[in-house]
Amino acid sequence: MSNADLEAALAAFGARDPHFLSHSENEVYRVQHRGRPAALRLHRPGYQTRDQIWSELWWMQALAERGVPVPGALPARDGSLIAGRPGGRVASLVTWVEGVPLADDTATPAAFHRIGALLARLHNVTDQLDLPARFTRHAWDVDGLMGEAPLWGRFWESPALDPAGRQTLLAARDKARAELSAYRARGGDYGLIHADPIRGNVFVDGDQVTLIDFDDAGWGFRAYDLAVLMTQNLDRPDARALLDAAIAGYRSERALPHATEAVIPTLILARRMASTGWIMTRKQIDRKWMVTYAGRAVALARDYLAG
């Protein structure tokens, strides 16, 4: 944590009273801004460029202005969406979201129906936007998920994998690449996606659900948002009911052809494999988590290869 970066960000946005909240990817603080709470973020160095962070904030603000329940971007005193001292971390400020993250007891079919509808609304509104020339984000396409240099790392090189596990992931990767490439070539739904609607990024406040944290957002398969939503719920006895509810919610707002529904299991596997690469770079995390992530990916890959 850099006091100089935090102090510079507070000054740039005219915020005060920082209370540290988390440091999983970005450093996040609850602050006061013009008499209201807001979320101040010091962005992780090296993950996104300044233009990519600006694009994330522009998109969030455009969605919020059109009624999609996501945080809106709050400008700095000079009117810019991003700030930060020279040589320091990029900072941004977004509106505060009430509620609590989705949890076991609130992960119900009714909630998943609402989340599915929210993801569809996000995709619908996004398709209506005229993106500015400066807009740039990374891509969760076939290469971004399973190419030679995936966005979250070469998951098949995890030190937690034994030779058999590594071969299983490589075989599943080849099969999934072929399936997703064919889906894309047939015109499969592709565009800007949130890419990380895990439980911690879905806030529940009564019947209201809000999607936060667009740090990983980018171009990708629209079905990937539904796949990621399911990855923390696969071991639940009601997993199929949750997925069915999310799909029904999505279809209440946007078309979801059967060909798109059919690639959701493949994209769930792609996320499990990508997460195996992600955990490799978290040196502060105990090795047992690296083993857990790799084991989950291998088990799912075996099922996938078995059809």
Number of C-alpha atoms within 10 A of each C-alpha: 8 11 8 13 20 22 15 19 26 24 15 21 25 15 24 18 12 18 13 13 13 12 14 9 14 18 18 21 20 20 22 19 20 11 9 10 19 24 24 30 23 24 23 16 12 8 14 17 14 17 14 19 23 23 22 24 24 18 22 23 20 18 21 17 13 11 11 19 19 26 24 23 23 21 18 20 13 10 11 13 22 22 27 22 15 9 7 16 23 22 28 27 29 23 18 18 19 13 14 17 20 20 13 11 6 15 16 17 19 15 21 27 21 22 26 28 22 23 25 26 20 25 22 14 14 19 12 8 11 7 14 10 7 9 14 18 18 15 21 23 22 19 14 18 24 25 15 10 12 19 20 19 23 19 26 23 15 21 13 20 21 12 9 10 20 19 14 20 25 18 15 25 22 12 15 23 20 13 15 18 15 12 17 15 9 10 8 18 16 16 16 20 24 23 26 23 25 21 22 14 17 21 20 22 13 10 8 13 22 21 25 23 20 20 19 19 22 21 19 22 27 22 27 27 24 28 27 23 26 24 19 14 18 14 9 11 9 14 17 14 14 24 22 16 22 27 23 18 23 24 16 17 17 18 13 17 11 8 12 16 14 12 19 21 19 24 22 23 26 25 23 25 28 24 19 30 23 19 23 23 13 14 9 7 11 10 15 10 15 23 18 14 23 29 17 15 25 26 14 21 25 15 11 15 14 8 6
